[in-house]
């Protein structure tokens, strides 16, 4: 389902999170704003150490991402995985 910027931010404020967000486009301000809002809203500061991963595509391959995403949250409701610059993700054999 495609949502508009304002609707995504409203949902985040209401703590109504989608399972996956694919953020792309030429205007990076919108992507950064949504990403920052999710990082600030989903987990409390004490939950972030064990349940939040921020990585860059050039450091990962699909198997790495699957491994990170399948981790269960530790003493939290959510496991937050942010992959920045996903266009740089390596192929499986790299």
Secondary structure, 3 states (H helix, E strand, C coil): CCCCHHHHHHHHHCCCCCCCCCCCCCCHHHHHHHHHHHHHHCCCHHHHHHHEEEEEHHHCEHHHHHHHHCCCCCCCCCCEEEEECHHHCECCCC
